[in-house]
Amino acid sequence: MSKQVLGQKAKITFTILSVLSLLFVVVKGAILSHDSNAYFGMWPYVSAGYPFFLRGLHFLFGDNYSIAAVAIQFVAVIASIYVFVNHFLSRFSLQTYQLVILMCLLFYPIFDSNIYAVNNISTEGLSFALFLQVIYFSYLSFIKRSFKNYVILMILTVLLITIRGQFQFLLPVFICTEMLLYFKGKQIKWKHYILIFMIPLLTFFIDNVYHKIVQKQFFTTPFTWTALVTSVLFVSDDTDVQYLETEEQKTVFKLVKQQFHEKGIGYKDHKYYQEPIEWNYFFYHYELPTLCNQTIQEGDVAYYLKGKEHNVKNTVAAYLHAEKMHKQLFFQLLPHVFTKWVALAFQNFKTGIGGISVALLYLITLILLLKRYLEQKENRVLFGVFLLLVILWNHFIISITVHGLTRYFFYTNWIAVFLLFIGVNRKTV
């Protein structure tokens, strides 16, 4: 199918949205936060991409690095949206009003106060720009079957995950899509699988080398198990200490629970804990930064630093000990709190995706599209399956690790509308 050229109205809309974005970004200015300090400070629990970006800008522009970061993020986001609209969306012969709606959805993260994708000195802006290109090159790779574009897709995905680890959820989506393509051609493309499996290997290598350069020690960024254990510790009772095996595990568990009670953020520390799980979830949702970052992470790192000099070597060791302990606690406690943990994760998933009816709609649509693809092997249907898997896997991973904030989901908010449009238009790809 030949590439369509954007109409004049679509070009005018893009120009207007770009100018409005520029004015908004200039007026708003750079927004620094606790996360910004962590990235700029190259703290042990942040991964490589964004810290190097900020430090590089600081080397070039000194104390004006935040202004330079906003400028680069603006150019990256606007340019990515342009490429995405002009080279990807234009392939689907969308109506002008449909293109205008999709462009508005793509620009809204710039203005949304929950995100401020360009102004925030954080990973969202660059991640959003890269994610759009990952979707575009996924189309070129899985639908057009271009090996060159598989290589580009691998590089873009490695860069994206290095900046924001959340996007590791793309790996099972890539593998599932490649497996579905096997049913179409009955031939395994080993070169494609090799490229996909190189993504986690390269991100692991970059992560470890980064920490070796900065903290003088090879290690993987210590935060995954801290995030995972938070919900487990939240739903556990004080008496669950009996299921732990070592004195160190019991000491850390009791320390966390004591801090929960002192801060009033434990599962039974609010008056609605005996109400349905929805009430408990929203308490957990709003208290998660205090639960995870300010209590479990900071408290346990402080525990392992107690009595030691606060230098780089000891600080890194404290983060690594805490992460190792959180992994142990997760597996020791999960079987005993599994029902409550699943209920909490389900509420997280439901809230993030927009309700059970929306989740069911996505799942039913996915099943119907899978059935149709296996019967008819249509490219349009396969790409619909791919995009739905992107939405669902992202929500699933977030539901078991953190909480349903807009900044974790805005990347895919345009996808449902796009799928609706290509379904209505019934255009092939």
C-alpha positions in Angstrom: 0.0 0.0 0.0 1.5 3.4 -1.0 2.1 6.0 1.6 -0.6 8.7 1.8 0.3 12.4 1.9 -1.1 14.4 4.8 -3.9 16.8 3.9 -3.6 20.6 4.3 -5.9 20.6 7.3 -3.9 18.0 9.1 -0.7 20.0 8.4 -2.3 23.2 9.7 -3.5 21.3 12.8 0.0 20.0 13.5 1.5 23.5 13.1 -1.1 25.1 15.4 -0.5 22.4 18.1 3.3 22.8 17.8 3.1 26.6 18.2 0.7 26.3 21.2 3.1 23.7 22.7 6.1 26.0 22.3 4.3 28.9 24.0 3.1 26.6 26.8 6.6 25.1 27.4 8.3 28.5 27.4 5.8 30.0 29.9 5.9 26.9 32.2 9.7 26.5 32.3 11.7 23.7 33.7 10.1 21.6 36.5 12.6 20.1 38.9 11.5 17.3 41.3 12.9 14.7 43.7 13.2 12.4 40.6 15.2 15.1 38.8 17.7 15.2 41.8 18.0 11.4 41.7 18.8 11.4 38.0 21.2 14.3 38.1 22.9 12.9 41.2 23.2 9.5 39.5 21.9 7.8 42.6 22.4 4.0 42.7 18.7 3.1 42.1 18.3 4.9 38.8 19.3 3.5 35.5 21.8 4.9 32.9 20.0 6.8 30.2 18.6 9.9 31.7 21.4 10.6 34.2 24.0 10.7 31.4 21.6 12.9 29.4 21.4 15.5 32.2 25.1 15.2 33.1 26.1 15.7 29.5 23.9 18.9 29.3 25.4 20.1 32.6 28.9 19.7 31.1 27.9 21.8 28.1 25.6 24.4 29.6 26.5 24.4 33.3 23.6 25.5 35.6 21.4 26.1 32.6 21.2 22.3 31.9 17.5 22.2 32.9 16.6 24.8 30.2 18.6 22.8 27.6 16.9 19.6 28.7 13.5 21.2 28.2 14.5 22.5 24.8 15.8 19.1 23.6 12.8 17.3 25.0 10.5 19.7 23.1 12.3 19.1 19.8 12.4 15.4 20.4 8.7 15.1 21.2 7.5 17.4 18.4 9.8 15.8 15.8 8.7 12.3 16.9 5.0 13.2 16.6 5.7 14.7 13.1 7.5 11.5 11.9 4.8 9.3 13.5 1.9 11.2 11.9 3.6 11.8 8.6 5.2 8.4 8.0 3.0 6.0 10.1 -0.5 7.3 10.6 -0.7 8.5 7.0 -0.3 4.9 5.9 -3.8 4.0 7.1 -5.9 6.5 4.9 -7.5 8.0 8.0 -10.1 10.7 7.6 -9.0 14.3 8.3 -11.0 14.5 11.5 -9.5 11.2 12.7 -6.0 12.5 12.1 -6.8 15.7 14.0 -8.2 13.8 17.0 -5.1 11.5 17.1 -2.8 14.5 16.9 -4.6 16.1 19.8 -4.1 12.9 21.8 -0.4 12.8 20.9 0.1 16.4 22.0 -1.9 16.3 25.2 1.0 14.9 27.4 2.7 18.2 26.9 -0.1 20.1 28.6 -1.4 17.5 31.1 -0.5 18.6 34.7 -0.1 15.0 35.7 2.7 14.6 33.1 4.1 17.9 31.7 6.1 15.6 29.4 8.4 18.3 28.0 8.8 20.6 31.1 9.4 17.9 33.7 13.1 17.1 34.1 12.3 13.5 34.1 12.2 10.5 31.7 8.7 11.0 30.3 9.4 13.3 27.4 12.3 11.4 25.8 10.5 8.1 26.5 7.3 9.2 24.8 9.3 10.4 21.7 11.1 7.0 21.5 8.0 5.0 22.2 6.2 6.4 19.2 9.1 5.5 17.0 9.2 2.0 18.5 5.6 1.6 17.5 6.4 2.8 14.0 9.3 0.5 13.5 7.4 -2.4 15.1 4.9 -1.9 12.2 7.8 -1.9 9.7 9.4 -5.0 11.3 6.4 -7.2 12.1 4.1 -6.2 9.2 6.5 -5.2 6.4 9.1 -7.8 7.6 12.1 -5.7 7.0 15.3 -7.0 8.7 16.9 -3.6 8.6 14.0 -2.2 10.5 14.3 -5.1 13.1 17.8 -3.8 13.8 16.6 -0.2 14.2 13.7 -1.5 16.4 16.2 -3.3 18.6 18.4 -0.2 19.0 15.4 2.1 19.8 14.0 -0.4 22.3 17.3 -0.7 24.1 17.6 3.0 24.3 14.0 3.3 25.5 14.5 0.7 28.3 17.8 2.2 29.3 16.0 5.5 29.9 12.9 4.0 31.4 12.9 0.4 32.6 9.0 0.3 32.5 9.3 -0.6 28.8 10.7 -4.0 29.4 7.0 -5.0 29.0 7.6 -4.7 25.2 9.8 -7.9 25.2 7.0 -10.4 25.7 4.9 -8.5 23.2 7.6 -8.7 20.6 8.0 -12.5 21.2 4.2 -13.1 21.1 4.0 -11.2 17.8 6.8 -13.1 16.3 5.3 -16.4 17.4 2.0 -15.4 15.7 3.9 -14.7 12.5 5.1 -18.3 12.6 1.5 -19.4 12.1 1.4 -17.3 9.0 4.6 -18.5 7.3 5.3 -21.7 9.1 8.9 -20.6 9.2 10.9 -19.5 12.2 13.0 -16.4 11.5 15.9 -17.1 13.9 17.6 -13.8 13.0 14.5 -11.9 14.3 14.5 -13.9 17.6 18.2 -13.2 18.1 17.7 -9.5 17.7 14.8 -9.5 20.2 16.7 -11.5 22.8 19.7 -9.1 22.3 17.5 -6.4 23.8 17.6 -7.6 27.4 21.3 -8.6 27.1 22.3 -5.2 25.9 20.2 -3.3 28.5 21.7 -5.5 31.2 25.2 -4.8 29.9 24.6 -1.0 29.6 23.1 -0.9 33.1 26.0 -2.7 34.7 28.7 -0.8 32.9 27.0 2.5 33.8 27.1 1.6 37.5 30.7 0.4 37.2 31.6 3.9 35.7 29.6 5.9 38.3 29.7 3.7 41.5 32.8 1.7 40.6 31.0 -1.6 40.9 29.1 -3.9 38.4 25.5 -4.3 39.5 21.9 -4.1 38.1 19.9 -1.1 39.2 18.5 -2.0 42.6 14.8 -1.1 42.6 12.8 -3.8 40.9 12.3 -5.9 44.1 11.8 -2.9 46.2 8.8 -1.9 44.0 7.5 -5.5 43.9 7.7 -6.1 47.7 5.9 -2.9 48.6 2.4 -4.3 47.9 3.3 -7.6 49.6 4.4 -5.8 52.8 1.4 -3.5 52.7 -1.1 -6.4 52.7 0.8 -8.6 55.2 0.0 -8.7 58.9 2.5 -8.3 61.8 2.0 -12.0 62.6 3.3 -13.0 59.1 6.8 -12.6 60.6 6.4 -16.3 61.5 6.8 -17.2 57.9 10.3 -15.7 57.6 13.3 -17.9 57.9 16.3 -15.8 59.1 16.7 -13.3 61.9 17.8 -10.6 59.4 14.5 -11.1 57.4 12.5 -10.8 60.6 14.4 -7.7 61.8 13.8 -5.9 58.5 10.2 -6.9 58.3 9.5 -5.7 61.9 11.4 -2.4 61.1 9.2 -1.8 58.0 6.0 -2.6 59.9 7.0 -0.4 62.8 7.5 2.5 60.4 4.2 1.8 58.7 2.4 2.1 62.0 4.3 5.2 63.1 3.4 6.9 59.8 -0.2 5.6 59.8 0.2 4.0 56.3 -0.2 0.3 57.1 -3.1 -1.9 55.8 -4.9 -1.7 59.1 -3.8 1.9 60.0 -6.8 3.6 58.3 -10.4 3.4 59.3 -11.7 1.8 56.1 -9.5 -1.3 56.2 -12.5 -3.6 56.9 -14.3 -2.2 53.9 -14.2 -3.7 50.4 -10.8 -3.9 48.8 -11.5 -0.8 46.6 -11.3 1.4 49.7 -8.0 -0.1 50.7 -6.6 0.2 47.2 -7.2 3.9 47.0 -5.4 4.4 50.4 -2.6 2.3 49.0 -2.7 4.3 45.7 -2.2 7.6 47.3 0.3 6.5 49.9 2.6 4.5 47.6 5.4 7.0 47.4 5.5 7.1 51.2 5.2 3.3 51.4 7.8 2.4 48.8 10.4 5.2 48.4 10.2 7.0 51.8 9.7 4.0 54.0 10.7 0.7 52.6 13.6 1.9 50.4 15.0 4.7 52.6 14.3 2.9 55.9 16.0 -0.3 54.8 19.0 1.5 53.2 19.4 3.5 56.4 19.3 0.2 58.4 22.1 -1.3 56.3 24.1 1.9 56.6 23.7 2.2 60.4 27.0 2.7 62.1 28.9 3.0 58.8 30.5 6.0 57.0 28.2 7.4 54.4 30.5 7.1 51.4 29.8 5.7 47.9 31.0 2.2 48.6 28.9 1.8 51.7 25.9 3.5 50.2 25.9 1.2 47.2 26.3 -1.8 49.4 23.3 -0.7 51.5 21.1 -0.4 48.4 22.2 -3.8 47.1 21.7 -5.4 50.6 18.2 -3.9 50.8 17.3 -5.0 47.3 18.5 -8.6 48.0 16.5 -8.6 51.3 13.3 -7.3 49.4 13.6 -10.1 47.0 13.8 -12.6 49.8 10.8 -11.0 51.6 8.8 -11.1 48.4 9.1 -14.8 47.9 8.8 -15.7 51.6 5.6 -13.7 52.2 3.8 -13.9 48.9 2.3 -17.4 49.3 0.8 -16.4 52.6 -0.8 -13.1 51.5 -1.5 -14.2 47.9 -5.3 -13.7 48.0 -5.0 -10.1 49.4 -2.1 -9.3 47.1 -4.0 -10.5 43.9 -7.1 -8.5 45.0 -5.0 -5.4 45.4 -3.2 -5.9 42.0 -6.6 -6.5 40.4 -7.9 -3.2 41.7 -4.7 -1.5 40.5 -5.2 -3.0 37.0 -8.9 -2.0 37.0 -8.2 1.5 38.1 -5.4 2.1 35.6 -7.2 0.7 32.6 -10.4 2.6 33.3 -12.7 0.0 34.9 -13.6 -3.6 34.5 -15.9 -3.0 31.5 -12.9 -1.4 29.6 -10.7 -4.3 30.5 -13.3 -6.8 29.3 -13.7 -4.9 26.1 -10.0 -5.1 25.4 -9.8 -8.7 26.3 -12.8 -9.7 24.2 -11.5 -7.7 21.3 -8.1 -9.3 21.6 -9.6 -12.8 21.6 -11.7 -12.1 18.6 -8.8 -10.6 16.7 -6.6 -13.6 17.6 -9.2 -15.9 16.3 -9.6 -14.0 13.1 -5.8 -13.8 12.5 -5.3 -17.5 13.0 -8.1 -18.1 10.5 -7.3 -15.5 7.9 -3.7 -14.3 8.6 -4.5 -10.6 7.9 -1.8 -8.1 8.5 -4.3 -5.5 9.7 -5.6 -7.9 12.3 -2.1 -8.9 13.5 -1.2 -5.3 14.0 -4.4 -4.8 16.0 -3.3 -7.8 18.2 0.1 -6.2 18.7 -1.3 -2.9 19.8 -3.8 -4.4 22.2 -1.0 -6.5 23.7 1.0 -3.3 24.2 -1.8 -1.8 26.2 -2.6 -4.9 28.3 1.0 -5.9 29.1 1.8 -2.3 30.2 -1.2 -2.2 32.5 -0.5 -5.7 33.8 3.2 -5.0 34.7 2.3 -1.6 36.3 -0.5 -3.3 38.4 1.9 -5.6 40.2 4.8 -3.1 40.6 3.6 0.4 41.4 0.2 2.2 41.1 -2.1 3.4 38.3 -0.8 7.0 37.7 -1.4 8.7 34.4 2.4 9.1 33.8 2.7 5.3 33.4 -0.2 4.9 30.9 -0.3 8.1 28.8 2.1 6.5 26.2 -0.7 4.2 25.0 -3.8 6.4 25.4 -4.0 7.1 21.7 -4.0 3.4 20.7 -7.6 2.6 21.5 -8.8 5.5 19.4 -6.5 4.6 16.5 -7.8 1.0 16.6 -11.3 2.2 16.5 -10.6 4.4 13.5 -8.9 1.7 11.4 -11.7 -0.7 12.4 -14.3 1.7 11.2 -12.4 2.5 8.0 -11.6 -1.2 7.4 -8.3 -0.3 5.7 -5.6 -2.9 5.1 -2.0 -2.4 6.1 
